[in-house]
Amino acid sequence: MARILEICVDSMASLEAARDGDADRIELCSALGLGGLTPSSGLIALAAAQPLPCRAMIRPRPGDFTYDATEIAQMERDIDHVAAAGLAGVVFGATRHGALDEPVLRRLLDRAAAHGLPATLHRAIDTARDPVAAIDTAIALGFDRVLSSGGVSTAIEGIETLRAMHARAGDAITVMAGSGIDAANVGRLLAIGIDEIHASCNRSCIAEDVQLVRLGFAAPILLTQAARVRALRTAIVRAV
């Protein structure tokens, strides 16, 4: 299987940096500092007009992944909008009582499938009591890939759980590793058979205008760095 580098971005500047760094695919979000939320319609339209395939985050708010009826309806409409814009897929997750919320996920997957959109199960799986067993649910529901750090803060810390998830998945679903991955450590994940890597390759840029910060109009932003993407790409290509 070809190795894939997916970069998560929340602006066109970061998307262009990811493209310049030779990323294969984009996860398009807003508010990366909050773990990623649904991107704006304007950002979706601009992303759809460039050549890299993009999957859009469908997450209506920060916090947990247990959604009420209104939030689910909002997510369905966001999936419709992503499909109409012509993006390559969607990314979402839902949990309830420490497990994947199968009824909600099935409803969202049905909405995506009606538009022919593939779907990634995001790191909501890392909040499940048993991320390894949750792979079976993800397969049964029809996701084509799962993004995970192995249930902990970074993929390197969760490498043994990721190894077990990858073994459980077999050829039925792709396990993509994400969180805290860079050129220095990606080889350890590739060595356990992980073929898809998710990273941000960004740095925090401090707002320079003190008055804007004081008034509450500015805060640090995360910008993808093309050089960091390129370094990660090189490390992936060179790994045995």
C-alpha positions as CSV (number, residue, x, y, z in Angstrom):
1,M,0.0,0.0,0.0
2,A,1.2,3.5,-0.8
3,R,2.0,5.6,2.2
4,I,-0.2,8.7,2.6
5,L,0.4,12.0,4.4
6,E,-2.7,13.9,5.4
7,I,-2.3,17.4,6.8
8,C,-5.0,19.1,8.9
9,V,-5.5,22.8,8.2
10,D,-7.9,25.5,9.1
11,S,-6.9,28.2,6.6
12,M,-6.0,28.5,2.9
13,A,-2.5,29.7,4.0
14,S,-2.0,26.4,5.8
15,L,-3.5,24.5,2.9
16,E,-1.1,26.1,0.4
17,A,1.8,25.3,2.8
18,A,0.7,21.7,3.0
19,R,0.5,21.5,-0.8
20,D,3.9,23.1,-1.2
21,G,5.3,20.5,1.3
22,D,3.9,17.7,-0.9
23,A,1.0,16.5,1.3
24,D,-1.2,13.9,-0.3
25,R,-4.5,14.9,1.3
26,I,-6.1,17.6,3.5
27,E,-8.3,17.4,6.5
28,L,-10.1,20.8,6.3
29,C,-11.3,22.3,9.6
30,S,-11.8,25.5,11.5
31,A,-10.5,26.1,15.0
32,L,-7.6,23.6,15.1
33,G,-6.8,25.0,18.5
34,L,-10.0,23.3,19.7
35,G,-9.3,20.0,17.9
36,G,-11.0,21.1,14.7
37,L,-14.6,22.2,13.9
38,T,-16.6,22.3,10.7
39,P,-15.0,24.7,8.3
40,S,-16.8,27.8,6.9
41,S,-18.6,27.6,3.6
42,G,-16.1,30.1,2.1
43,L,-13.1,28.0,3.1
44,I,-14.8,24.9,1.8
45,A,-15.4,26.6,-1.6
46,L,-11.7,27.7,-1.9
47,A,-10.4,24.3,-0.9
48,A,-12.6,22.7,-3.5
49,A,-11.1,24.8,-6.2
50,Q,-7.5,23.6,-5.6
51,P,-6.1,20.2,-6.7
52,L,-5.4,18.4,-3.4
53,P,-8.3,16.1,-2.2
54,C,-9.9,17.4,1.0
55,R,-12.0,15.7,3.6
56,A,-14.0,18.2,5.7
57,M,-14.4,17.9,9.5
58,I,-18.1,17.7,10.6
59,R,-18.0,18.8,14.2
60,P,-20.5,21.4,15.3
61,R,-18.9,22.5,18.6
62,P,-15.9,21.8,20.8
63,G,-16.0,19.4,23.7
64,D,-17.4,15.9,23.8
65,F,-18.8,13.9,21.0
66,T,-22.3,13.2,22.4
67,Y,-24.7,15.1,20.2
68,D,-28.4,16.1,20.6
69,A,-31.0,16.0,17.8
70,T,-30.4,19.6,16.8
71,E,-26.6,19.1,16.5
72,I,-27.1,15.9,14.5
73,A,-29.4,17.7,12.1
74,Q,-26.8,20.4,11.7
75,M,-24.1,17.8,10.9
76,E,-26.3,16.3,8.3
77,R,-26.8,19.7,6.6
78,D,-23.0,20.3,6.8
79,I,-22.5,17.0,5.0
80,D,-24.9,18.1,2.3
81,H,-22.9,21.4,1.9
82,V,-19.6,19.6,1.7
83,A,-21.0,17.3,-1.0
84,A,-22.4,20.2,-3.0
85,A,-19.1,21.9,-2.9
86,G,-17.3,18.9,-4.4
87,L,-14.9,17.9,-1.6
88,A,-13.5,14.4,-1.4
89,G,-15.0,13.2,1.9
90,V,-16.0,13.9,5.4
91,V,-14.6,13.3,8.9
92,F,-16.8,12.8,12.0
93,G,-17.4,10.8,15.1
94,A,-19.9,10.4,17.9
95,T,-19.8,8.6,21.2
96,R,-22.2,7.8,24.1
97,H,-21.4,6.2,27.4
98,G,-17.8,5.3,26.5
99,A,-18.6,3.6,23.2
100,L,-19.2,4.7,19.6
101,D,-22.7,5.9,19.1
102,E,-23.9,3.5,16.4
103,P,-27.3,5.0,15.7
104,V,-25.9,8.5,15.2
105,L,-22.9,7.4,13.2
106,R,-25.2,5.2,11.0
107,R,-27.4,8.2,10.3
108,L,-24.4,10.4,9.4
109,L,-22.9,7.7,7.3
110,D,-26.1,7.2,5.4
111,R,-26.2,10.9,4.7
112,A,-22.6,10.8,3.4
113,A,-23.3,7.7,1.3
114,A,-26.3,9.3,-0.3
115,H,-23.8,11.8,-1.8
116,G,-21.1,9.2,-2.5
117,L,-18.8,10.6,0.1
118,P,-16.4,8.4,2.0
119,A,-16.0,9.0,5.7
120,T,-13.2,9.0,8.3
121,L,-14.0,8.2,11.9
122,H,-12.0,10.8,13.8
123,R,-10.3,10.7,17.2
124,A,-13.6,10.4,19.0
125,I,-12.5,6.7,19.0
126,D,-9.7,7.7,21.4
127,T,-12.4,8.5,24.0
128,A,-13.9,5.1,23.8
129,R,-13.3,2.6,26.7
130,D,-11.8,0.1,24.3
131,P,-10.5,1.7,21.0
132,V,-9.3,-1.7,19.8
133,A,-12.7,-3.3,20.0
134,A,-14.2,-0.1,18.5
135,I,-12.5,-1.0,15.3
136,D,-15.0,-3.8,14.7
137,T,-17.9,-1.3,15.1
138,A,-16.2,1.1,12.7
139,I,-15.9,-1.6,10.1
140,A,-19.5,-2.8,10.5
141,L,-20.7,0.8,10.1
142,G,-18.8,1.3,6.9
143,F,-16.1,3.9,7.6
144,D,-13.1,3.5,5.2
145,R,-10.6,4.8,7.7
146,V,-10.1,5.6,11.4
147,L,-7.9,8.3,12.8
148,S,-6.4,7.6,16.2
149,S,-3.6,8.3,18.6
150,G,-4.2,5.0,20.4
151,G,-6.4,6.5,23.1
152,V,-3.7,8.8,24.6
153,S,-2.3,12.2,23.9
154,T,0.2,11.3,21.1
155,A,0.5,8.5,18.7
156,I,4.0,7.6,19.9
157,E,2.6,7.2,23.5
158,G,-0.2,5.0,22.0
159,I,1.9,3.0,19.6
160,E,1.1,-0.4,21.2
161,T,-2.6,0.3,21.0
162,L,-2.2,1.5,17.4
163,R,-0.4,-1.7,16.7
164,A,-3.4,-3.7,18.1
165,M,-5.9,-1.5,16.2
166,H,-4.0,-2.0,13.0
167,A,-3.9,-5.8,13.5
168,R,-7.6,-5.8,14.3
169,A,-8.4,-3.8,11.2
170,G,-6.7,-6.1,8.8
171,D,-7.6,-5.2,5.2
172,A,-11.2,-4.1,6.2
173,I,-10.4,-0.5,7.3
174,T,-7.3,1.8,7.3
175,V,-5.9,2.9,10.6
176,M,-4.4,6.3,10.3
177,A,-2.1,7.5,13.1
178,G,-2.3,11.1,14.3
179,S,-1.2,13.5,17.0
180,G,2.3,14.6,17.8
181,I,3.9,13.1,14.7
182,D,6.9,14.6,13.0
183,A,9.9,13.7,10.9
184,A,11.8,12.5,13.9
185,N,9.3,9.9,15.1
186,V,7.2,8.9,12.1
187,G,9.5,5.9,11.4
188,R,8.4,4.2,14.5
189,L,4.8,4.2,13.4
190,L,5.6,3.1,9.9
191,A,7.5,0.2,11.4
192,I,4.4,-1.3,12.9
193,G,2.6,-1.3,9.6
194,I,0.8,2.1,9.7
195,D,0.7,3.4,6.1
196,E,-1.3,6.6,6.6
197,I,-0.1,9.5,8.7
198,H,-2.0,12.5,9.9
199,A,-0.2,15.7,11.1
200,S,-0.6,19.4,11.3
201,C,3.1,20.4,10.9
202,N,2.2,23.9,12.3
203,R,3.6,26.4,14.7
204,S,1.8,28.9,16.8
205,C,2.0,32.5,15.5
206,I,1.5,35.2,18.1
207,A,-0.7,38.1,17.2
208,E,1.5,41.2,16.9
209,D,-1.1,43.9,17.5
210,V,-1.3,44.2,21.3
211,Q,-4.4,46.4,21.1
212,L,-6.3,43.7,19.1
213,V,-5.4,41.1,21.7
214,R,-6.4,43.4,24.5
215,L,-9.8,44.0,22.9
216,G,-10.3,40.3,22.4
217,F,-10.1,40.4,18.6
218,A,-6.9,38.4,18.2
219,A,-5.2,35.3,19.6
220,P,-2.4,33.0,18.6
221,I,-3.1,31.1,15.4
222,L,-1.7,27.8,14.1
223,L,-0.1,27.9,10.7
224,T,1.2,24.9,8.8
225,Q,4.9,25.2,7.8
226,A,5.8,23.9,4.3
227,A,9.3,22.9,5.5
228,R,7.9,20.8,8.3
229,V,5.5,19.0,5.9
230,R,8.3,18.4,3.4
231,A,10.6,17.0,6.2
232,L,7.8,14.6,7.3
233,R,7.2,13.6,3.6
234,T,11.0,12.9,3.2
235,A,11.1,10.9,6.4
236,I,8.1,8.8,5.2
237,V,9.7,8.1,1.8
238,R,13.0,7.2,3.3
239,A,11.7,4.9,6.0
240,V,12.3,1.2,5.3
